C-alpha cells in the first residue's frame, strides 16, 4: 500500500546512528544521506526516510502516530529495542512482549526515536 514513509528529524546524524542500529537489528542495510541531507533506508518492500522539515521549524512527533517495522521473530524485536535504547531512543508503552486482541497475537516493542517519533517492531505470532 505504501511507497514510502518520511518522518521529521532534528538531527540527521543522530537519527542515522539510531536507525542504522535499530533497523540493522532487523536486517536492513545502513541508510544513506542524499545531497539534500535526507536520510533513506531502501528495501524491497518500501522506503523509510527522515528529513529536517523543509519549513525550517523543528521536527515534532505526531500525537497518536506510530510507525511499525516488521520483525522476523520476538528475538529480532528485542534486539531492535535494545539497539534503540543503546543509541538514543527512549522506552515508551509497555515493555516488549505479546499483546492479544481481536483474535490476533502480536509481539510488540515500542520506542521513541531521538526526535520523539513513536516507532515499534512487530512480529505476528502464529
LINUR-V204418 format. One record per residue. RES is the residue in three letters. PHI is phi as a letter, one per 30 degrees, with the letter a starting at -180 (NA if undefined). NEAR is the number of other C-alpha atoms within 10 Angstrom. Layout:
# LINUR-V204418
res:phi:near
RES:PHI:NEAR
RES:PHI:NEAR
This chain:
# LINUR-V204418
res:phi:near
UNK:NA:5
UNK:c:7
UNK:d:8
UNK:a:13
UNK:b:12
UNK:b:13
UNK:c:18
UNK:d:22
UNK:b:26
UNK:d:18
UNK:b:15
UNK:d:19
UNK:d:13
UNK:d:16
UNK:d:23
UNK:d:21
UNK:e:16
UNK:d:21
UNK:d:27
UNK:e:22
UNK:d:24
UNK:d:28
UNK:d:23
UNK:e:16
UNK:d:21
UNK:c:21
UNK:j:15
UNK:d:15
UNK:d:15
UNK:e:17
UNK:d:21
UNK:b:15
UNK:c:16
UNK:d:9
UNK:e:7
UNK:d:8
UNK:i:13
UNK:c:18
UNK:c:24
UNK:b:20
UNK:c:20
UNK:c:15
UNK:b:11
UNK:d:5
UNK:c:10
UNK:l:12
UNK:b:14
UNK:c:18
UNK:b:18
UNK:b:23
UNK:a:20
UNK:d:19
UNK:e:15
UNK:d:9
UNK:d:7
UNK:i:7
UNK:d:9
UNK:d:13
UNK:d:19
UNK:b:14
UNK:d:16
UNK:d:12
UNK:d:9
UNK:j:6
UNK:c:10
UNK:b:15
UNK:c:13
UNK:c:15
UNK:c:19
UNK:d:15
UNK:c:24
UNK:d:15
UNK:a:16
UNK:e:21
UNK:d:14
UNK:d:19
UNK:d:27
UNK:d:22
UNK:d:21
UNK:e:27
UNK:d:27
UNK:d:18
UNK:d:20
UNK:d:26
UNK:d:18
UNK:d:13
UNK:b:20
UNK:j:16
UNK:d:25
UNK:b:16
UNK:d:17
UNK:a:14
UNK:i:12
UNK:d:11
UNK:d:13
UNK:e:20
UNK:l:15
UNK:d:15
UNK:b:12
UNK:b:10
UNK:l:7
UNK:h:5
UNK:i:5
UNK:c:10
UNK:c:14
UNK:b:16
UNK:c:20
UNK:b:25
UNK:b:28
UNK:c:27
UNK:b:25
UNK:c:20
UNK:d:23
UNK:d:21
UNK:c:20
UNK:j:18
UNK:d:20
UNK:d:23
UNK:b:18
UNK:b:22
UNK:c:27
UNK:b:23
UNK:b:23
UNK:d:15
UNK:d:14
UNK:d:6
